[in-house]
């Protein structure tokens, strides 16, 4: 979850750090300030990097700081 100071869409960039494969979640294209995304389908004992992306109505983009995690 994250918040933005202007209305924007949101998606999550996901990188599998073990394989280098990059994917992203889909966006519902609804402009909002409170964003929440549920990520599913992760593999156990795998390192991932997550980065939130918000895109405003004027197509300005903001990227969060990346967070690295390892699944159980």
FENUR-V59641 format. One record per residue. N is the residue number from 1. RES is the residue in three letters. PSI is psi in radians with two decimals (* if undefined). Layout:
<<N & RES & PSI> <N & RES & PSI>>
//
This chain:
<<1 & UNK & 2.59> <2 & UNK & 2.88> <3 & UNK & 2.69> <4 & UNK & 2.75> <5 & UNK & -0.15> <6 & UNK & 2.80> <7 & UNK & 2.35> <8 & UNK & 2.87> <9 & UNK & 2.96> <10 & UNK & 2.61> <11 & UNK & 2.92> <12 & UNK & 2.21> <13 & UNK & 2.31> <14 & UNK & 2.19> <15 & UNK & 2.21> <16 & UNK & 1.90> <17 & UNK & -0.30> <18 & UNK & -0.57> <19 & UNK & -0.34> <20 & UNK & -0.02> <21 & UNK & 2.27> <22 & UNK & 2.39> <23 & UNK & 2.99> <24 & UNK & 2.70> <25 & UNK & 2.86> <26 & UNK & 2.68> <27 & UNK & 2.61> <28 & UNK & 0.05> <29 & UNK & 0.41> <30 & UNK & 2.29> <31 & UNK & 2.22> <32 & UNK & 2.98> <33 & UNK & -0.37> <34 & UNK & 2.10> <35 & UNK & 2.47> <36 & UNK & 2.26> <37 & UNK & 2.32> <38 & UNK & 2.10> <39 & UNK & 2.21> <40 & UNK & 2.98> <41 & UNK & 0.30> <42 & UNK & 2.59> <43 & UNK & 2.55> <44 & UNK & 2.68> <45 & UNK & 0.83> <46 & UNK & 2.48> <47 & UNK & 2.29> <48 & UNK & 2.66> <49 & UNK & 2.29> <50 & UNK & 2.42> <51 & UNK & 2.13> <52 & UNK & 2.52> <53 & UNK & 2.28> <54 & UNK & 2.40> <55 & UNK & 2.12> <56 & UNK & 3.00> <57 & UNK & -0.55> <58 & UNK & 0.19> <59 & UNK & 0.30> <60 & UNK & 2.51> <61 & UNK & 2.51> <62 & UNK & 2.37> <63 & UNK & 2.35> <64 & UNK & 2.95> <65 & UNK & 2.43> <66 & UNK & 2.55> <67 & UNK & 2.21> <68 & UNK & 2.34> <69 & UNK & 2.78> <70 & UNK & 2.26> <71 & UNK & 2.80> <72 & UNK & *>>
//
